[in-house]
Amino acid sequence: MNLTEKTLSRKTLFNGNIINVHIDDAKLPNGKTVSREVVTHSGGVCIAPLTDNDELLFVRQFRYPYGEVLLELPAGKLTPGENPLECGKRELREETGAVAENFVSLGKLYPSPGFCDEIIFLYYATQLTFGEISPDEDEFLENEQIPFEFAVQMVLENKINDAKTQIAVLKLAEIKRRGLL
């Protein structure tokens, strides 16, 4: 069965610094036409930095849409056309002061595929050395190192609510369980 929808027309509603919004008319596989509201985003990267002491580096950051401080792995927004790994290296250094010798892909995720085209690329990083943090001028962060197994438990107990962080921690836990790390 063909599941593909065909875009018939597009109307831009908003162009911003972080997102753009458009509404499309799309033709369904059965021939009917529907409207699709779409948010476009350049994507992001999330890094799970693992220390030699088996601790993950986290940042605490106020997230305006939720009105609360979240515990997250270091992450950042891609600029259009930017290499995800290079973005991840930059964000890790800026947010934690860490530089890693080894990066391994944990894949990618689609955080909200019902309305948004954002893709987040996931990596874990090892063999860390540390320098000074240099967050963006509008970023206010606190760094925290959490033992890996405790971080996994925090995800399972809903003490870490950020989706990209949950996925990266649990993927890394499975890789470690399989002895692949």
Secondary structure, DSSP 8 states (H G I E B T S, - for coil): -----EEEEEEEEEE-SSEEEEEEEEE-TTS-EEEEEEEEE--EEEEEEB-TTSEEEEEEEEETTTTEEEEE-SEEE--TT--HHHHHHHHHHHHH-EEEEEEEEEEEE-S-TTTB---EEEEEEEEEEE------TT--EEEEEEEHHHHHHHHHTTS---HHHHHHHHHHHHHHHTT--
